[in-house]
Amino acid sequence: MLRFGPENRSTRAPAILLAGCCLLLAQAGIAATLLVPQEHATIQAGIDLAQPGDTVLVAPGTYRGIGNRDLDFYGKDIALVGSGGSAATIIDCDAAGRGLHLASGETQAALVQGITIQNGSLPDDQCGGILCRAGATFRDVVVRQCFAQYAGGVLIEGSGDPILMDCVIEDNQNSAGSGGGIAICNGSTAILSNVVIRGNYSHGRGGGAYMCFSSPQFFNVTFEDNEAISNGGGVYYTSSPVCFKDCLFIRNHARNGGGLDTGVDPGLFEDCAFIENTALQTGGGICIESDEGTVFRNCLMLRNTAGAGGGVYVGEYMAYPPVQFINCSFIANDCLWVAGSAMTANWQGKADLVNCLVTGNSGGVALWTHYAAINVSCSDVWGNPSGNYGGELTDETGLDGNISLDPFLCDTGADNFTLAEGSPCLPENNGCSVQMGAFGMGCTLTAIEQTPPAGLTLGANYPNPFNPATTIPFALANPAEVTLSILDVTGRLVRDLCTATPYAAGQHELRWDGQDGSGRPVPSGVYFYRLSTTEGATARPMLLLK
């Protein structure tokens, strides 16, 4: 599109009139759409003529050469939009420069949408894909196969507050510095939402992402198959109070901190999963050093592997608050050096495990300390083949609300780690009255009837949890022959407290002494008491905790 040009100037007066009309339109905020390549041969040519609020609309195709790389908005809040989306509109830098540079005061009103930038290369400089030192909004943007000395794909720095939504940053790398996929540094408050960062490689730290002296936020971001020679295969951050919500760290690899490596300043991680990450040395899922009290809440550490600290490694800092893991699940992690398949705390490292589940971790003792502290409370640490506690950490079972009982996960083979009804990790079944682990109830024990028939009332046993005996109340609306049975969680009979025994209508109680039908004490765990008459049956769970 042309605003005006020589072909429209038949006389001077019409030209002046037309110019005046265009000025009035601009002042009135009427945006224009500039078409590439129909009206402008290159993308930069369209950008140069665009005014704030205008859209440079790029047709599907692959754009190369001068004018189609090293793009710059020069401070104008305009929109650069690929009409066919990122799969169809491609800027190929041919390893001859950077894709896009925004550093002149653009705001979030500046939009880049539906564009792929690939093959950017600055081997002696920063960032081959997108360099943003301003505010901007990026939607449906792909940055791939870019290369630079530092921040291979994307570099965001300075006081700008860009937003990245529905973007992909993949297969980028750096040669010497940090941030294979993206680096966010020096005051930035960037927000990333629904972004995939995968297959990136760093010769330093932060294979997927690197943050320093910034405070970015990540929502529903996936870090997948990234690698760093040094620390933080998925993410490395230092001196950056970061926030991660609903994020996935999967199959990342590094020397330390396969999924994540953290430095100074606290971070917040909520509802995140660290799955199948690996580290040659420490922290398959997470490596935490010199931290100031990062919090992990409702997070899953699953099948991560390292030399020490298969799930998490905490170490080498002092005089800081402990790292907190609240309602987290550590499942099937592995370590190669005996120490800490779920978590290692080493050399003044400090961690709090509160309302957590630690189970099925192998290759070494699940929780292990050396000149360090892991404070465990209201948690279930059970079923770790090489032991639950080790190093200088004594067995915490029975202290501070800790238990060591089968959590009755619904279906571990299908990675369903919700809890079966009656699990000791459910609030109603433990002395802390809390959920232990990241997941609540997700399945029921179908062998146990839960809806009482009319005329039967089965009360809550007391005390509960109990050791060794408990009292079971029930009520009958009519006289009946009663059978009250104790069952284990598989539905197998442990003992009948009474069998077809006549009872009058009214309130009744029976006591169970924690023994089976042969008079042998039964182990700790969840049991059911089942009341049955000719009118039907009902059951409730209870917890024996020794």
C-alpha positions, 0 to 999 in steps of 0.5 A: 500500500502507498499513502501517497506518491508521485503518480497521484500528484497531477497538480500541486494543490491536490498533492497538498490537499492529499497530504493534509488528509493523510495527516488528519487520518494519522491524527485520528488514529486510522491504522494502515496495512502495508502488504509485503511483497505485494506493495513493498519488496522487503519486510524492512521497506514496509516497516520503514513506511509504517506509522505507529498503529500500522500493520505490516502484513507479510504473505506466506513464503520464505524471505531472505537477503538484505531487508529481510533480516536485521529488522528494526522497528526503530521505536515504532509500535507497529505490528509485524504479522505473517498472514499465514502464521508461523508455519507459512511465513519464514524469515531465513537469515542464511547465517548472515545476521540476526532476525530482529532487533528491538531496542528503541523504546517500543512498548507492548503495543509493538506486535510480532505475530505469525513469523518464523525466524531461522538460521540467524547467526552472529558467532562473535556477538549476542543473539542470532534470532531476536534481540529485545531491549524494549517492550513488545508482544510476540505471539505465534513466533518460532525462533529456530536454528539460530547461533551466537556467542551468547544467547543463541536464539533470543536475548531479552534484557534491560528494563523492557517488559516483553510478552511471549505467548504461544511461541516456540524456541528450538534447536538454537545454540551458543558457542561460549556464553550462556543461554542456548535458547533464550537469555533474560537479563539485566532488569527485564520483567519478561512474561512467557506464556504457553511457550515451548523451549526445546532442543537448544544447546549451551556451551555454558549454562542454561541450555534452554533458558538463562536468567541473570539480574531479572525477574521473569515469569513463566506460565505453562512453559515446556523445557524439553530436550535441552542441554548445557555443558555446564549447569542447568540443562533446562534452566539456569538462573542467578540473582533473579527472583523468578516465578514458574507456574504449571511448567514442565521440565522434561529430558533435559541434561547438564553436568549439574542440574539437568532440569534446573540449576538455581543461584542467588535470589528466591524463586517460586515454582508451583504445579511444575513437573521435573521428569526424566532429566539427567545430570552427570554429577549433581541434581538430575531434576534440580540443583540448588546452590547459594539459594535464598529460600526458593519454594517448590509447591505441588511439584513432581520429581519423576524418574530423574537421574544424577550421580548424587541427588537424583531428584534434587541436590541442595548444597554449598550455601550458608546463612540463607533460609532453607529451600522449601518443598511443600506438597511435592512428590518424589517418585522413581528417581535414581542416583549413581553414587549411593547418596540421595536418590530423591534428595541429597543435601550437602555441605551446609545445604538446607531443605524443608520437606513439608507434606511430601511423598517420597517413594520408589526412588532407587540406586541409593538411600532416598534422603541423604545428608552430609554436613547439611540438613533435610527437615522432614515433617508431615510426609510419607517416606516409604518403599525406597529400595535402598532405604528411606534415610541415610548419611547423617539423617536419622529415620524420621518416621513417627516424628513431626507427623512423618509416616512410612506407609504405602501411599496407594497410588492409583496406577503408577504404570500409567503415571497416575500418581493420584491417591486411592481412597483410603491412602494414608496421604489423604488428609482424613487418614493421617495425624497431620490432617494434610494431603501428602504429595502433589496429588489428591484422591483420584480413584476408589477401592471398588471392592468397598461399598461406600453408600450405606443402605437405609437403616445402617449408620457406620460412624468414624472410628476413634481414635484415628489414627490409632495404636494399637486399638480403636473403637468402631461405632454403628447404629441400627434402625431395626434389629439385625444380624450384624457382621463387622469385618476388618479388611486390608486395602486389597479387600482381603479379610483380616478379621471378623469382630462379629459374625451374624451376631444379633443386635437390637435397634440402637447405638452400638460399639465394637473394639478392634485391638489391631490383631488379625484372626490368629491373634497376631498384630498387624502392621501399620497401614490403612484398613477398612471396617465393614458393617453388613446385615441382610439390608446391605453393607457399608465401610469406612477407612482407618489408619493404624500408625505404629 
